[in-house]
Amino acid sequence: MRLFALSRVACAATFAGVVLSVSALPVLGAYLPIYGGPTYTPGEGGYGHINMEVNPGSSVGNGVAGGGAQRIDALGNVVGNCPIRWDASGLPADELEVLGATTNGVTTYYNGYEGRVIAINELGTSVGIATKYNALGQSLGLRAVRWNAGSKAATELDNLGIDSNDSATGIAYAINDAGVIVGCVDIFNLHGLSGQQAVRWDSVSTVATKLDGLGSSAAGYSFSSAYALNAAGVTVGSASKYDMQGNWLGERPVRWAALGTTVTELGVLGTRSDGVAFGKANAINSVGTTVGVVEKLDVNSNGPRAVRWEATSSEAIELGILGINTTYGYSVSEGYDINDSGSIVGYAAKYDITGKYLGDRAVRWDASDTKAVELGILGTQVSGLTATMAFSVNNGGVVVGWVSRYDDLGNYVGEVATFWGLDNVAVDLNTLIDPASGWTLIDGRDINDSGWIAGTGMYDPDGVGGQDAYERLWLMQVPAAVPEPGVGVAMAVGALGLMIGQGKRAV
């Protein structure tokens, strides 16, 4: 999950029917450069611990990344969590502004965050959250904000009211290339806070447009959130559902049309006897196909399951899993991202034929099928247990995430940032950078169609025995052909998806 995002560069290329010769792929003779986020130096200060989570609606791409990190003073004290932006220029990262400051001039903790970038569009406009302070330095809550490209200034996006203390909360989760933003804000009635509502902010003003929910409780409470939108503005997320008497029926996946506010409830995979069911929509592609997760509820099988909803339907299409716990009839899966051709990535719990759990595994579901295709691993324990995760897929079908790496004896090495090409072979991104760089790349969170990847890692600036390694954000671009040092044709085949995704031959 991570606290970074990168702008998505649109890809106009189609890869249907493209066939390229493996021998035509060049072999790189040098390590790939890596562009680090903000740094930390003992006795001087800087930035340390990264706020790590999966950001709904985040995107990656034009060589600019954003996220959040703790600001640390010269004495080693944490003085705030800050929104961060950095790029491939090699210049120091920018700390973006929040909405005011405390009386001592620094941001301080408020519900764990003071500000962070959650998503960036192709033009470099960033959105996320920032704490707002009044003239006395008192916190007025987290607010949804926009940072324009090239500017550090935070523009507050409007709420749907404030409480008696002038406080409110808002979050901007996603922005498309037209500048339309979606997220959620607090809502209030005469008695105070009455829930949270999905909203849309247009590209020109900061006015929040309330998106419809699925009813409210007898006391007037209602909850919904918009997590992602496509280029046309079709938006997806989740909403609490209530019956006519105000009884809560769970959290449901929903979709809102591009220009309207009317909500469409998306289907689930069964309900409990009291009508309660759970689900959310995580991502939507350019044609409106949506992916997410719902709770499966039937007599033979249960657990959260990855699902797909077609653009013209609300029916939940269950995506395949990697086995099931035969004792309890339980399994788990979730779809995180979908590309424009309909390829979906996420994870699924893996079980052998006896029902033995072998770990959560990164998977791909193709557009024309529901079968879960397990992505490659980097070793297992002797028992066969390992863990992998896929977070993002570009329009060339290249996937990024992380893999637990094991040596030949089954000893755990650590989690490593990973990408998978069209052959589904796992490639440790650490093998593509200089081993003397000081970096250990832990996970890859996003990839765009130009091969830009962003993630989190550990950075040791002076090697063993010096300054301790610390968490740091990173950015790198994987070219069309990305052979692992010492690896030949097989590696180049795995990189084919990137070349197709870029719509051009490597040079």
Buried (B, 14 or more C-beta within 10 A) or exposed (E): EBBBBBBBBBBEBEBEEEEBEEEEBEEBEEBBEBBBBBBBEEEEBBBBBBBBBBBBBBBBBBBBBBBBBBBBEEEEEEBBBBBBBBBBEEEEBBBBBBBBBBEEEBBBEBEEBBBBBBBBBBBBBBBBBBBBBEEEBBBBBBBBBBBBBEBEEBBBBBBBBBBEEEBBBBBBBBBBBBBBBBBBBBBBBEEEBBBBBBBBBBBEEBEBBBBBBBBBBEEEBBBBBBBBBBBBBBBBBBBBBBEEEEBBBBBBBBBBBBEEBEBBBBBBBBBEEEEBBBBBBBBBBBBBBBBBBBBBBEEEBBBBBBBBBEBEEBEBBBBBBBBBBEEEBBBBBBBBBBBBBBBBBBBBBBBEEEBBBBBBBBBBBBBEEBEBBBBBBBBBBEEEBBBBBBBBBBBBBBBBBBBBBBEEEBEBEEBBBBBBBBEBBBBBBBBBBEEEBBBBBBBBBBBBBBBBBBBBBBBBBEEEEEBEBBBBBBBBBBBBBBBBBEBEEEBBBBBBBBBBBBBEEBE
